[in-house]
Amino acid sequence: MPNLIIILWNLIILDPMLNGLVALSSLLPKAVGVGLAIIILTIVVRLILTPLTIRQLNSTKALQAMQPKIQELQKKYARNKQKLQQEMMRN
């Protein structure tokens, strides 16, 4: 099983990134080729991951907005953990 994970990681993530890095560095002048290719690849990866980052930030904000309600429920059901879980799932 671990071998399959490593193979999939290499096939799906590592190989395309390395191929992109080599292709970018070959297109750029030799003096700045690899360094600039790394910077460009980093920007591309960040752009690809931006929707996930935004979704994570929105989830964090929503959880922070719910925090006072959660604390209120924790005080109300301090002795009954099962009822606390039910109320938290309901809200």
PASEBA-1860 file (N, C-alpha, C; in nm, 3 decimals):
! residues 91
1> MPNLIIIL> 0.081/-0.121/0.000/0.000/0.000/0.000/0.085/0.127/0.000 ~ 0.188/0.134/0.086/0.272/0.256/0.081/0.338/0.277/-0.055 ~ 0.376/0.168/-0.122/0.436/0.182/-0.255/0.338/0.243/-0.353 ~ 0.211/0.205/-0.344/0.109/0.260/-0.433/0.094/0.410/-0.409 ~ 0.097/0.452/-0.284/0.084/0.594/-0.251/0.202/0.671/-0.308 ~ 0.321/0.617/-0.293/0.441/0.684/-0.347/0.434/0.694/-0.499 ~ 0.391/0.586/-0.563/0.381/0.586/-0.709/0.279/0.690/-0.756 ~ 0.163/0.692/-0.690/0.061/0.790/-0.728/0.107/0.933/-0.702
9> WNLIILDP> 0.175/0.956/-0.589/0.228/1.089/-0.558/0.324/1.133/-0.669 ~ 0.414/1.043/-0.707/0.510/1.077/-0.813/0.440/1.101/-0.945 ~ 0.343/1.018/-0.978/0.275/1.026/-1.107/0.188/1.150/-1.118 ~ 0.115/1.182/-1.012/0.016/1.289/-1.018/0.074/1.425/-0.982 ~ 0.166/1.431/-0.886/0.213/1.560/-0.836/0.359/1.589/-0.873 ~ 0.446/1.499/-0.835/0.589/1.528/-0.848/0.636/1.538/-0.993 ~ 0.604/1.438/-1.074/0.651/1.438/-1.213/0.603/1.559/-1.294 ~ 0.473/1.594/-1.288/0.431/1.714/-1.363/0.500/1.841/-1.315
17> MLNGLVAL> 0.522/1.853/-1.183/0.588/1.973/-1.133/0.734/1.979/-1.180 ~ 0.803/1.867/-1.173/0.942/1.865/-1.219/0.951/1.889/-1.369 ~ 0.861/1.829/-1.445/0.861/1.852/-1.590/0.833/1.999/-1.622 ~ 0.740/2.059/-1.549/0.711/2.201/-1.568/0.830/2.287/-1.532 ~ 0.899/2.251/-1.424/1.017/2.327/-1.382/1.128/2.317/-1.487 ~ 1.151/2.199/-1.539/1.254/2.180/-1.642/1.216/2.256/-1.769 ~ 1.088/2.249/-1.808/1.045/2.319/-1.929/1.058/2.470/-1.913 ~ 1.017/2.521/-1.798/1.030/2.666/-1.774/1.176/2.709/-1.772
25> SSLLPKAV> 1.258/2.633/-1.704/1.400/2.673/-1.695/1.469/2.666/-1.830 ~ 1.424/2.577/-1.918/1.486/2.570/-2.051/1.441/2.686/-2.140 ~ 1.324/2.742/-2.112/1.275/2.855/-2.192/1.337/2.988/-2.150 ~ 1.384/2.995/-2.026/1.438/3.120/-1.973/1.589/3.127/-1.994 ~ 1.647/3.247/-1.989/1.793/3.259/-2.004/1.866/3.181/-1.894 ~ 1.982/3.126/-1.928/2.056/3.040/-1.835/2.092/3.109/-1.704 ~ 2.117/3.238/-1.707/2.160/3.309/-1.586/2.050/3.309/-1.479 ~ 1.926/3.317/-1.521/1.816/3.324/-1.424/1.717/3.210/-1.441
33> GVGLAIII> 1.748/3.115/-1.525/1.654/3.010/-1.564/1.590/2.934/-1.450 ~ 1.671/2.868/-1.368/1.615/2.782/-1.263/1.548/2.865/-1.154 ~ 1.611/2.971/-1.111/1.554/3.054/-1.005/1.422/3.115/-1.044 ~ 1.416/3.171/-1.163/1.292/3.232/-1.210/1.186/3.125/-1.236 ~ 1.228/3.008/-1.283/1.133/2.898/-1.305/1.070/2.854/-1.173 ~ 1.148/2.849/-1.066/1.095/2.813/-0.934/0.993/2.917/-0.889 ~ 1.025/3.043/-0.909/0.932/3.151/-0.869/0.802/3.141/-0.948 ~ 0.812/3.122/-1.079/0.693/3.111/-1.164/0.611/2.989/-1.125
41> LTIVVRLI> 0.677/2.876/-1.102/0.605/2.754/-1.062/0.535/2.773/-0.928 ~ 0.600/2.843/-0.835/0.539/2.871/-0.706/0.413/2.955/-0.722 ~ 0.419/3.057/-0.807/0.303/3.142/-0.832/0.189/3.062/-0.895 ~ 0.222/2.976/-0.990/0.119/2.894/-1.056/0.052/2.800/-0.955 ~ 0.132/2.737/-0.871/0.075/2.646/-0.770/-0.014/2.724/-0.674 ~ 0.031/2.841/-0.631/-0.052/2.924/-0.541/-0.183/2.964/-0.608 ~ -0.179/2.998/-0.735/-0.302/3.033/-0.807/-0.397/2.914/-0.817 ~ -0.341/2.796/-0.839/-0.424/2.676/-0.846/-0.488/2.647/-0.710
49> LTPLTIRQ> -0.416/2.671/-0.602/-0.466/2.641/-0.468/-0.549/2.754/-0.407 ~ -0.560/2.868/-0.474/-0.635/2.982/-0.421/-0.780/2.949/-0.386 ~ -0.856/2.878/-0.470/-0.995/2.846/-0.432/-1.002/2.766/-0.301 ~ -0.910/2.673/-0.282/-0.910/2.595/-0.158/-0.874/2.682/-0.038 ~ -0.782/2.775/-0.058/-0.744/2.865/0.050/-0.861/2.955/0.089 ~ -0.931/3.006/-0.009/-1.047/3.092/0.017/-1.155/3.014/0.091 ~ -1.181/2.892/0.049/-1.281/2.809/0.116/-1.243/2.782/0.261 ~ -1.115/2.757/0.285/-1.068/2.732/0.422/-1.081/2.856/0.508
57> LNSTKALQ> -1.050/2.973/0.453/-1.065/3.098/0.528/-1.212/3.125/0.561 ~ -1.301/3.098/0.467/-1.443/3.117/0.493/-1.493/3.022/0.601 ~ -1.445/2.900/0.602/-1.483/2.804/0.705/-1.434/2.850/0.842 ~ -1.315/2.904/0.847/-1.259/2.953/0.973/-1.342/3.070/1.025 ~ -1.379/3.162/0.936/-1.462/3.276/0.977/-1.598/3.229/1.028 ~ -1.657/3.131/0.961/-1.787/3.079/1.004/-1.777/3.015/1.142 ~ -1.670/2.941/1.165/-1.650/2.878/1.295/-1.629/2.982/1.404 ~ -1.557/3.088/1.373/-1.539/3.197/1.470/-1.671/3.265/1.501
65> AMQPKIQE> -1.756/3.279/1.401/-1.887/3.340/1.424/-1.976/3.252/1.511 ~ -1.958/3.120/1.504/-2.036/3.026/1.583/-1.981/3.008/1.725 ~ -1.862/3.054/1.748/-1.795/3.029/1.876/-1.875/3.076/1.998 ~ -1.936/3.195/1.999/-2.015/3.235/2.116/-2.131/3.138/2.144 ~ -2.197/3.093/2.039/-2.308/2.998/2.055/-2.257/2.865/2.112 ~ -2.143/2.820/2.065/-2.084/2.696/2.114/-2.048/2.709/2.262 ~ -1.990/2.821/2.300/-1.955/2.842/2.440/-2.080/2.846/2.528 ~ -2.185/2.906/2.477/-2.311/2.910/2.552/-2.366/2.768/2.573
73> LQKKYARN> -2.362/2.687/2.467/-2.407/2.548/2.479/-2.319/2.468/2.576 ~ -2.189/2.494/2.575/-2.098/2.424/2.665/-2.130/2.456/2.811 ~ -2.165/2.581/2.838/-2.203/2.618/2.974/-2.336/2.553/3.013 ~ -2.430/2.554/2.919/-2.563/2.502/2.947/-2.562/2.351/2.970 ~ -2.482/2.279/2.892/-2.478/2.133/2.901/-2.342/2.083/2.951 ~ -2.287/2.149/3.050/-2.154/2.114/3.100/-2.147/1.972/3.154 ~ -2.255/1.925/3.214/-2.254/1.792/3.276/-2.307/1.682/3.184 ~ -2.369/1.718/3.075/-2.429/1.619/2.986/-2.362/1.628/2.848
81> KQKLQQEM> -2.255/1.552/2.829/-2.177/1.559/2.705/-2.255/1.510/2.584 ~ -2.340/1.410/2.603/-2.418/1.358/2.492/-2.518/1.463/2.442 ~ -2.585/1.528/2.533/-2.681/1.633/2.496/-2.608/1.752/2.431 ~ -2.487/1.782/2.481/-2.407/1.890/2.422/-2.374/1.858/2.276 ~ -2.334/1.735/2.248/-2.302/1.695/2.111/-2.425/1.705/2.021 ~ -2.540/1.662/2.076/-2.664/1.670/1.996/-2.699/1.814/1.962 ~ -2.688/1.901/2.060/-2.721/2.043/2.037/-2.622/2.108/1.942 ~ -2.496/2.071/1.953/-2.396/2.131/1.863/-2.419/2.084/1.720
89> MRN> -2.458/1.960/1.700/-2.484/1.910/1.567/-2.611/1.973/1.509 ~ -2.704/2.006/1.593/-2.830/2.067/1.549/-2.807/2.210/1.500 ~ -2.712/2.280/1.562/-2.689/2.421/1.528/-2.586/2.430/1.424
END
